[in-house]
Amino acid sequence: MAEAREPIDLSHRYSRTVVNRKTSRVKDFYKYFQIPGIGNLAGGLPNYNYFPFDTLEATVSLPQRWKPTPNDPVDPPTELLSQTTVSEDTASTRVIVPKSSDESNILRKIDLKSALQYGTAQGYPPLYAFLRQFSRENLHPNVPYAGGPEIILTCGATDGFSKAIDALSNVWIEGRDWTRDREGLLVEKYCYMNAVQTAKPRGLNIVPVAVDGEGMVAAGEGGLEDVLENWNFSRGKRPHLIYTVTIGQNPTSGTLGVQRRKDIYAICVKYDVIIIEDDPYWYLQYPSANVSSQAARGQPTSQDVQPGKQNYNTPKSSGYAFLDSLIPSYLSVDTEGRVVRLDTFSKTVAPGCRLGWITTQPALCERIQRITETSTQQPSGFVQSMIAELLMGPQTPGDGGRGGAKDGSGWSTAGWVRWLEGLRGNYERRMQIMCTILEEGKYHVKSGRRGSISQEWSVVEKSLMYDFIWPLGGMFIWVKLNFSSHPLYKKISHDKLSNALWVHFTQKPFLILLAPGQMFSPTEEIMEEEGWQYFRLCFAAVDEPDVESTSKRFVAGCRSFWTKKSLDNIDENAEVMMDS
């Protein structure tokens, strides 16, 4: 094996503002606060005794609450369909963050005295230490550059993306700046629009790249190589940033395999592109999708992407079969240190936590820390201390704290991984239920009678209303409507027909809300030419009893709409939706 090299210097890609950022004098001074016995007359810190919170307490699940699904299902997983949610242990315990702990090591000290005080930009020290170790040893044990990555905590993935863009792109203003200086962001043809809406006000060119069932395409027409090789410099600089969601891509549900990652990474090396990898759904990889697709259609979702089929963490294991079975991050092929990975607790604990972390090469992490010092400073101390206590538990006997395990210790890494396995299990069951119903209902069947001079016979016409792929990850099903089979397809505009269907779904008796494909179209051209063909369905959001019923209402709504010979009163409503 070749000797690992230090990550490359990316400073030529830093924004002008991040180059000029210096260490915060205030934050840098905090290191002196930890000197034992120091009389701190320097810091403008409020006295912790006057904080109105004596403890933080919450009743929480044990990590074994939800039943996992198998990493490598062999047969069509009919047993997954019996229930949406399968509990193994409904017991709870109580997490307590005490006012003050006697622990002297700041990487182990969890209390309100420290958590609610001004803190360091890296994050609350005990939680930072836990996540750093978890990221380096369990999530990404085989990062190929020397020394491995560093992390910094964020206020969620959106905050992480905003800081990455701030660090790696310059603001461009039309009418003030030369077009030749305009930078660009490469995105999937359909993508998570919060990222686009963060980048656009900075003046970045938004550059879509073709996608297939797996995700971003490396080669061929519209693929990454094609876009970069044939870049039109009259638009500005060749884009040097990619924003991508690689597992359960939002909205298309694509899951990018290892070989595709290697192909895309090689192109990024060739053209000096940095990858911002947003992976909120990484733990939600569904091996059963390939098995079910094979049973229903005679072919798996993907021959090349096979979560659960092998140990992906080689040569070094994560220490957990579940993590080893998952398609690994771009960090696993990041020989040069050009990947910025965004993680979040939004899908594993709760979106309201507003807590996540960035994993990237140390030099870039240091620049992002400089941004954090004078902006968000750090995530909420309430949230960080509760998550730290849940996972780590009290580090000093008798300090008044209590962790998330039954005995009052923390969940630990093993408990956290077990919690993730259980979450995957329940979301996989939801996916199975919705996809099975959609699979069985995707055809519109019309019967009638036809005759000739000599005889009369029954006729059954079967037309495809929609199609989709069984998702290998994430929370979504990306449905492509086959409007060409609709009676009105040649009589009215296609986008109006699509909007009429959207309105039709919101009316009785169907009463379901879908996300139209136009919402995820990064350019006006894609929105007008193709976006109208798609709807995104989320099987995660509805209450447990409603997964089956809403799926059936989707099928019924399509069948009802396919019988329409006119739009009746839908036209006006569709116009309202289009204008909104």
SEGUZA-678954 format. One record per atom (N, C-alpha, C): x, y, z. Coordinates in steps of 0.05 Angstrom, whole numbers, plus 5000, padded with zeros to 4 digits. Atoms other than C-alpha are relative to their C-alpha. Layout:
N
XYZ/...
END
This chain:
580
501749765000/500050005000/501850255000/498549755002/502650694981/499750165026/500149844975/504451155039/498150234997/502049795000/498951645056/501550274998/498949735003/500452365035/498450205016/501349784987/498753005070/497850114981/502049885018/492353335043/501250244985/499049785017/493553834987/499250275012/500649734991/493654585000/497750114982/502349895015/486854864980/499750305003/500249724994/488455584999/499550174975/500649865025/488055794925/497050014994/502950015003/480655624930/498650165022/501349864979/479356024993/498950274990/501149735006/474956644989/501850225011/498449774991/478157324998/499550065029/500749944972/474457415064/501249805019/499050204981/476556755094/503050015002/497149974999/483856875075/500750215020/499449774982/483557525115/499149965029/500950044972/480357225177/502349925018/498050064980/484657205239/498649865024/501050124976/483856815303/498750215018/501349814982/478757145348/501650045026/498449954976/482557485404/498449925025/501750074977/476657365451/500049705003/500150294998/476056615434/502749895007/497350104994/483556515436/500750035029/499449954972/483656785506/498849795019/501550194983/478956235531/501949785011/498350224991/484755735537/501150055028/498949944974/487256105598/497949965022/502150034980/480556025633/500249725014/499950274990/482255285644/502349965020/497850034981/488355415688/498849965028/501250064973/486755085756/500550235020/499849794979/485355605810/500350284990/499749725010/485756205764/497750185008/502049804994/482056815787/499350164975/500649905026/478657015723/498750285002/501049725001/477957775721/500050114971/499749915027/479057795646/497549974983/502250075018/473057465614/497450145007/502649884995/466357815606/497849795002/501950224998/462657195629/498150045023/501949984977/456257205670/500649775019/499650204980/456556815735/498049774997/501750235005/453856115726/497949955022/501950034979/450456125794/497450154996/502449855006/445556615765/498549904976/501650135021/443356165708/497549895013/502450094987/436056005723/499549704998/500450295003/436855275704/501849855020/498450164981/439054805760/500849744988/499350255015/438754185716/498550024974/501650065024/436453975647/499349705002/500850284997/432353335648/498149934977/501850095021/428752925595/499749695003/500550295002/425552235590/500749924971/499050075027/428951885531/499749694996/500050285008/428751225494/502649865008/497650174999/433550665506/500849954971/499150035028/437750535443/498849764986/501150245012/434349855432/497150034993/502949985002/427450145423/498949884973/501050095026/426649985348/501549764990/498850245010/427849325315/501450054973/498649965026/433249335260/498949814978/500550185023/432349035191/502749884992/497550135006/437548555163/501850154981/498149875018/443848815130/500149864972/499850155025/443448275076/497649824997/502450175004/436248035063/500449834976/499650205021/436047415020/497549984983/502550045014/428747335002/498350254999/501849774999/423247834985/499050055028/500449954971/422348175053/497150045007/502849974994/414948035063/499550055030/500449964971/415948015138/500350295008/499749724993/417848755136/497350154998/502549865006/410748925114/497949975021/502150064980/407048675175/499450245017/500449764984/408049325214/501850224989/498349775007/410650025200/502250035021/498149964978/414050075268/500149755016/499750244984/416949485305/501750075024/498649934975/418949605378/501149745013/498950224985/423549145416/500050065030/499849924972/423949545481/498850295002/501349744998/419050115496/500950155026/499249884975/422450265563/501550264995/498749745002/425150965576/501850035024/498449934977/430251265622/500250305001/500049714995/431751965648/502950104997/497449875004/437552395624/500050255017/499749774983/439952925673/502750134995/497549845001/445053475661/500150165025/499949864974/447253735729/500950294997/499049735000/448754455747/503050014998/497049994999/456054305761/501149725004/498650264998/460653705754/502850055012/497449984989/467053575792/502249904981/498150095020/470353285730/501950234991/498149785007/476753685715/500750004971/499350015028/477953445644/497750124983/502149875015/474153915598/498849834977/501150185020/473353365546/498149795011/501850194987/469352955597/498050145018/501749854982/465953495637/497450084987/502649935011/458453545623/498350125022/501749864980/454654065664/499150264988/501149745010/450654705656/502050235005/498049794995/456255115686/501850054976/498349975024/460454985624/498350024974/501550015025/455054845571/498650264994/501549765005/451155485581/501750255001/498249785000/457255925586/501050054971/498749965026/460856245526/502049774996/498350235004/464755685493/501750034975/498249995023/469655515438/498449934974/501450035026/467755515364/500049724990/500050285009/469654785354/497549855009/502350144988/463654585397/500549945029/499850074971/462254365468/502149785002/497750185000/468754005486/499449705003/500450294999/465953325509/498549894976/501450095023/461153275450/501950004975/498049985021/466653505402/501849755001/498250224997/471252965430/498749734992/501450255007/465952415423/499649984969/500650015029/464052605351/502649984984/497550025014/471252695330/501049714999/499250284999/472951995353/498249824984/501950165015/466551705324/500450044970/499649945029/467852045256/502549874990/497450105010/475151835251/500349695002/499650294995/474651125279/497749834991/502450165006/467550895263/498750074973/501349925025/464451295207/501949994976/498149985023/470651405164/502749905009/497550114989/476150935189/502249984979/498050045022/479750925121/500450254983/499449755015/480651655101/503049984992/497350075009/486851585057/502250205004/497849814997/490652225071/501249995028/498550024975/495852275126/498850185022/500949854977/493552495195/497050005003/502950024998/486152415179/498650275002/501649755001/480552935180/499750125028/500749854975/478553445233/497050054998/502849935000/471453635253/499550275014/501049774985/467754255276/497049985001/502950024997/460654275303/498650244987/501549795014/455354675266/497150015012/502949984993/448154905276/498449864979/501450165021/445854365227/501550014974/498750025026/447754185156/499750264984/500349765015/444954825127/502050215009/498049824990/449455235172/502849914990/497450105010/455254775152/500550074971/499849935028/453854885079/500650304996/499649715002/453355635088/502950085006/497249934992/460155655122/502049894979/498250115021/463355205069/500050184976/500249825023/460755655014/501450275006/498749754992/463156275052/503049974998/497150045000/470055965058/501249954972/498950105025/470655714987/499050144975/500949855023/467256224942/499950295006/500149714997/467356964930/497350114990/502449865009/461257414924/500550134973/499849875027/460057634852/497450174996/502349835003/455458224837/499950104971/500449925028/452758344767/500150314998/499849715004/454459044741/502450125015/497649904985/460259114790/502549844993/497750175003/464758514777/500149894971/499650115027/467658234713/498849724999/501250275004/463957624685/502249785002/497850205000/470757264679/500649925029/499450074972/471157274756/497749855013/502350134988/464356944767/500649705005/499550284993/464956274803/497449844998/502450165005/460155684799/499949765020/500650234983/456955114839/498749794983/501150235014/455654434807/498049865018/502150144985/449254094830/498749784983/501550205015/445053494811/497850134985/502149895017/439853614757/497550075016/502149944981/434653574811/501349995028/498449984976/437153794879/498550135023/501149874976/435754054949/500450304997/499949725008/434054774935/501050195021/498949824979/436255075002/502950064993/497249955007/443354984977/500250204977/500049815023/441855334911/499350285010/500949744990/438255894948/502050135018/497849884985/444355984992/502250114981/497949935018/449156014933/499350234980/500949815021/445056434884/500550305009/499649724993/445157084924/503050095001/497249945001/452757044925/500950044971/499349965028/452557084849/501249764986/498850245012/454956374836/498249904976/501450155021/453056044770/499149745012/501150264992/448555454786/500149814976/499550165023/450754894740/499149715005/501050274996/446554254736/501649794985/498650235012/449753574722/497949784998/501950225005/445852984694/500049805023/500350214980/443252454741/498749754988/501450245007/441051734734/498949885026/501250134976/437951234783/502049985023/498050024979/444551224822/500750275012/499349734991/445751974826/501450154979/498549845020/450552464793/501549824981/498750155021/453252204727/502850114995/497249915004/460752214716/500650054970/499349985029/461352104640/497550014983/502349995019/456952184578/498850284999/501249745004/452652754555/498750125025/501149884976/451053234611/501349925026/498750104976/455452854660/502250205009/498249814988/460753184703/502450064982/497749965019/466553074654/499250174977/501049855023/462453344597/499650305007/500549724991/460353974636/502650155004/497549864994/467354134659/501850034975/498349995023/471053964595/499150204979/501149825021/466354374551/498950255013/501049774987/465354944599/500250254982/500149755015/463355604566/501050235018/498849814983/468056114596/498850284998/501449755001/463656684573/498150035023/501749994976/459456504634/501550065025/498449964977/465256584682/502149785003/498050204995/470356134714/498849724998/500950274998/469855384708/499349945029/500850054972/466055154770/502049835015/498150154984/470454914827/498849885025/501450124977/465154674877/497849824990/502350185004/460254094877/498549995026/501750064977/454354054924/498449754992/501350255007/451653344926/498949855025/501050184980/447252884968/500249724988/499350255013/449752184955/498549755009/501550234991/445351724996/497150095002/502849915000/437751764984/499850284991/499849735009/438952384943/497350145000/502549844998/433852934955/499850184975/502450154997/429352904915/499949724987/500350225018/431052324868/500449735013/499550254984/432851794922/502449844990/497750155010/439151584883/502049965022/497850074981/444751244922/502449934984/497650015016/451751324894/501849785010/498350234993/456050694892/502950095002/497249944996/463450654907/501450064974/498749955025/465750604835/499350274988/500849745010/461751214814/501450225016/498549814983/464851594873/502950034990/497250005009/471751404849/500250154973/500049875026/470051624778/499750315002/500549714997/467352304800/502350135014/497849894985/473052404849/502450054981/497849985019/478152284793/499650254982/500649765016/474652824751/500550255016/499649764983/474853304810/503050055004/497149964998/482353184817/501050134974/499249905026/483253324742/499450294997/500949725004/479453984744/500150165026/499649864975/481154184816/497450105012/502749944989/474054144843/499849895028/500450084972/472154104917/497149895002/502650134996/466353644937/498950065027/501549964975/461353874989/497949785001/501750234998/457953225009/498150025024/502149974980/451453315047/498649735003/501050284998/449352635076/498249975025/501850034977/443452705125/498749725001/501450265001/440752015103/502049774999/498050205004/447251625105/499449745014/500750244985/444751135158/497549864989/502550115010/438351025120/500549874972/499550165025/440850525067/498449745002/502050214999/435849985048/500849774982/499350235016/438649315024/497649864988/502450145010/431549045016/498950114974/501149885024/430049524959/500949844975/499150165022/434349114911/498549744998/501450254999/431048474933/497150034991/502849955007/423948754927/499750084970/500149925028/425349074859/500449764982/499650255015/428048404834/497549835000/502450174998/421848044858/497750124983/502249875013/417048564828/500550044970/499449915028/420648744763/501949824985/498150175012/425648204750/502850124998/497349884999/431548664763/500250175025/499749844976/434449014824/500050294993/499749715004/434549764834/502750064986/497449965011/441949734818/501749755002/498050214999/447049204800/502650085013/497449894990/452749654822/499950105028/500249894973/450149934887/498549795017/501050234985/449149384938/500550045030/499649974971/448649635011/499449735013/500550254985/449249045059/501449764988/498950245013/452748585009/502949955007/497250054994/459848675034/500950195023/498749814981/464449005085/501350224983/498949785016/465749685054/502350145015/497949874985/470549895109/502549825000/497550155001/477249595088/502250194994/499250244983/482649505109/499150025029/500649974972/480349795175/497050005004/502950024994/473449605203/499250235018/501149814982/468950095238/499649885028/500550144974/468049575293/497049925002/502950064999/460549505276/499149904973/500850125026/457549055223/498150184985/501949825013/451949555210/501550224984/498549795013/456750125194/501749904977/498450125021/461249665153/498349934976/501850095022/455249465110/499150234983/501149775014/453750175088/502050114979/498449875020/456250515024/501550235013/498549804985/461950955050/499950274986/499949725008/462851705044/502250044978/497849915018/466952064991/502750025015/497549994985/471952135048/501749754997/498650255002/473751405037/501849994975/498349995024/476751584969/501550264998/498949725001/479252284987/503050005005/497150024997/486652194974/501350275003/498849745000/487852944968/498950195021/501249824981/483353245021/498350214988/501749805013/478353584975/497049945005/502850064992/471953325009/499350145025/501249884976/467753725058/497449865005/502450164994/462653275091/498350145021/501949884981/456453535126/498349785013/501750194985/453153105180/498150165018/502049864984/447053275222/498649815018/501750164982/442853035280/497050034993/502849945007/436553275244/498449754995/501550245008/434652585218/500449775021/499450214980/437652175276/499050065028/501249924974/435152575336/497550174994/502349835007/430753165314/501050244985/499149765014/431153745265/500350255017/499949774982/429854245321/502650025016/497449994986/436554065352/501850224987/498249825015/439954495298/502949945008/497450094992/446254095310/501149814979/498750175018/451153775263/503050045001/497249965000/458453755244/501249974972/498550025025/463353845186/502449835005/497650164999/468753345172/501650064974/498449935023/474453565127/502950025008/497249984993/481953665123/500550225020/499649814978/484854045183/500450294992/499549725007/487154675146/497450144993/502649885007/480254805117/498250025024/501650004975/476954625183/500850255017/499149774985/481255165216/498850264989/501249765012/478755685166/497050025006/502850004993/471555485179/499650075029/500249924972/472855555253/500250305003/499749714999/475056275241/497350134993/502749895007/468256405208/498149975023/501950074978/464556075266/500550195024/499349834976/468256495319/498550265000/501249745001/465057135295/497250004987/502750025010/458356875271/498249855020/501750164981/454556305306/501349945026/498350064977/460256205356/500049705007/500350294996/457655505372/497049935001/502850084997/451155105373/499050045028/501349964974/446255165431/501249825021/498950164978/449254955497/497949815012/502150184991/442554665518/500049734985/500150245017/442454185459/502649845002/497550154999/449854015461/500449855025/499750144975/449753845534/498149765003/501850234999/443553405528/500949774982/499050215017/446353025469/502549875012/497650114988/453052955504/499449825024/500850174977/449752685568/498749754990/501450245011/445352215527/502149794991/498150185012/451351915491/502349925019/497650054983/456951965543/499349945029/500750044972/453551985611/502050145018/498249874981/456852245675/502749875000/497350105001/464352185676/501349995028/499050004972/465152285751/497849895018/502150114982/461451865803/498950215019/501349824981/456452255843/499850294990/500149725008/456452885799/497250104995/502849925004/448852885794/498949964973/500950045027/448552735720/499049714996/501050275008/445152145686/499949984970/500050035029/446151875616/497649844990/502350125013/441551525567/499849705002/500250294997/443050795585/498349945025/501850084978/438650405633/501450035028/498649984975/444050415687/501050295006/499349724996/445051175681/502650084987/497749935016/451351135640/499050104972/500849915027/451351395568/499449774981/500450205021/449051035506/502649884990/497450075011/456351005484/499849964970/499950045029/458450885412/498249764992/501650245006/455250195413/497150055001/502849934998/448650465436/499150194978/500749825022/448751025385/499749854974/500250165024/450050535329/497549835000/502450174997/444450085355/497550184995/502349815005/439650695354/499850054970/500149955029/441550835282/499049754985/501050255013/440250105263/497049985003/502950014996/433350145293/498550214984/501249805017/431750795257/499949904971/500050105028/433850485191/497949794997/502050215002/429349895206/497250114996/502749905002/423050305216/499650164974/500349865026/424250765156/500049814977/500050205022/425750155113/497349874998/502750115001/419049855133/498050194987/501749805013/415550495113/500450004970/499350005029/419150495046/498749754987/501150245012/417049775034/497050014996/502949995001/409749905049/499150194977/500849815021/409250525004/500749904972/499150095026/413250224947/498349774990/501650235008/409249584947/497350094989/502649905009/402649964941/500350154974/499649865025/405450414887/500649814977/499350195021/408249824849/497549864990/502450155008/401549464849/498050184986/502149825011/397650084828/500850184978/498949815019/401850414774/498750004972/501450025026/397450194715/497150095003/502949935002/390750484695/498849794981/501350215016/386349914671/497250084992/502649925010/380450064627/498949774983/501350235015/375649524602/497650104985/502349935017/370249544549/499449774981/500850215019/367049164493/500350124971/499849925028/368549194418/498849774983/501350215016/365048834362/500750044971/499750005029/365548664289/497449894988/502450105013/360448414238/499349725011/500550284993/361247704262/500049945030/499850074971/362747754337/500650255017/499449794981/363548184399/501949895021/498150114980/369248124450/500750225021/499149814979/371748444515/502850094995/497349895005/377748904512/500950125027/498749884976/382349094570/502450164991/497749835006/387049684560/501550075025/498449954977/392749774608/502150214993/498149795006/396750424610/501550085026/498349924977/402450634655/499550295008/500549724991/400651244697/502650135011/497649894988/407351324733/502049775004/497950194993/413850974750/501950125020/498249914979/419251014803/502149785003/498150214993/425350644828/499749955030/500050064972/425450274894/502550125013/497749854990/429950734936/501849835017/498050144984/436350454964/500850165025/499449844976/436551005016/498350255002/501449744996/433551645044/497249985010/502849984990/426351845057/498050054977/501749915022/423551954987/499749794978/500550145025/420451634926/499650204979/500149805022/421552024862/498349874978/501950125019/415551884818/499950164974/500249875026/415552034744/497349934988/502750045011/408552134717/500149974970/500150065029/407151844648/497650154988/502249845010/402752424626/499249944971/500650055028/403252204554/497749794996/502250195002/398151654570/497450125009/502549874990/393052164597/498450104976/501749915022/387052334552/500450294992/499849715006/388553084557/502850084992/497249935004/396053044542/500450184976/499649855024/395453324472/498250244997/502049795002/390053824488/500650255017/499349774983/392954264543/503049995005/497149994995/399954484564/500749805022/499150224982/403953964602/500350105028/499749904972/405554404662/497350055012/502749954989/398154584669/498849735008/501050264993/396353844668/501249905026/498650084976/401553704721/499050155025/501049854978/399154264765/497149935007/502850094995/391954034757/500049755016/499850244985/393953354782/500850065029/499249934973/397353674842/497650105016/502449904987/390954044859/498049785005/501850234998/386853414847/500749845025/499250164977/390853054900/499250145027/500649854975/389453604952/497050015006/502949994996/381853534944/498949745010/501450254991/377053034975/499349834976/499450164976/377152444978/502949935004/497250095000/384652414966/501650145022/498849844978/387352975011/502949925006/497250044996/394752865001/501650234988/498349785009/400253374992/502749884989/497550105012/406053224944/501850244994/498149795007/412353614928/500549984970/499650005029/412353794853/502950024992/497350005010/418653684813/501250274995/499049735005/419054424796/501550115024/498849904975/420954554869/503049945001/497250104997/427554174859/501650054974/498749945026/429454454790/501850245004/498149784994/435754874798/500150224979/500149795020/434555264733/497250014989/502649965012/428555544698/499649814977/500250185023/430055114637/499149725009/500850274990/429654464676/497250005011/502749974989/423354704711/498049994978/501949985022/419854854646/500049764982/499850215019/422354284604/499449725012/500350274989/422253694652/498849985028/500850014972/420653874724/497149935004/502950054997/413153824712/499349705000/500550285002/413753074701/500249855027/499250154976/415752904773/498550105025/500949944973/413052884844/501849855019/498550134978/416952734907/498149925022/501650104977/413452294959/501949945023/498550064976/416152265030/498649805017/501350204983/414551635068/500750025029/499149964972/417851895132/498150175016/501349784985/413352475150/497349935013/502750054990/406352185159/500149825025/500250174976/404051855223/499949714992/499850295006/404951105227/497549884987/502350135013/397750895212/499450114972/500749875025/397551365152/501749924976/498250075022/403251065111/498549844978/501550175019/398750535079/497750164988/502449865011/392550975072/500750224981/499249785018/396151575041/501149884974/498950135024/399751104992/497749914982/502350095015/393050814971/498550234988/501449775011/390051504963/501550124977/498549915023/395751694917/499349834975/500850175023/394151094872/497250074991/502849945007/386651254875/499850274986/500149735013/387951984858/501049994971/499050035027/392051794797/497949874982/502150145016/386651314773/497750184994/502249815004/381251834783/500850214979/499149795018/385252364746/500249904971/499650125027/386651894687/497349954986/502650035013/379151844674/498950264990/501149735006/378252594665/500350064970/500049915027/376352834596/500250304998/499549714998/376753564619/500950055028/499049934973/379653924678/497850125018/502349904984/372754164702/500850255015/499449764984/373954644759/502850015010/497250014990/381254464769/501650224988/498449805014/383754974719/500750245017/499549764985/382955584763/501849945024/498450074977/385855224823/502949964992/497350055009/391855004782/501550264995/498849745004/393155724762/501050125026/499249894974/393255924834/502549865010/497650154991/398255374850/502550094984/497849925017/402655574791/501150285007/499249724993/402756304813/501250025027/499149974972/404256164886/502949955003/
END
